[in-house]
Amino acid sequence: MGGHLVHLLRSLNEELERGGAWAGVGIVIGLIVGYAVKPIWHASDVCVSTGIGRDVLGHCPNVLDGERVLFVIAAGVVFGIVAMVVRSLFTGTQADK
C-alpha cells in the first residue's frame, strides 16, 4: 500500500508542476466528486437484503454497478470538455501563426 501511495503522490505532484493552479483545482474537484459518488464496486443488494450469496465469513460479494460506471464516464467526459474549453480560453489558439 505504501508504494502505491508514494506513486500516487508523485503523480499528483507532477500534475501540479505541469498544470499549475488549474491542475490543483481539478485534483480537488476530483477528490470531492470521488467521495460524494457512491462506489462502483459495492455489496450486492440482493445479498444485503436477503442474505443469499454470503461467503463463509458472512460477507456479501462485491459487484460492479453498470449505472455507476456510466455516471463516472459521463462525469469524466463533461469535466474533460469543460477543461478543454477553459484551456482554450486562457491559452488562445495557434491559428494566427
Disulfide bonds with the S-S distance in Angstrom:
Cys47-Cys60 2.22
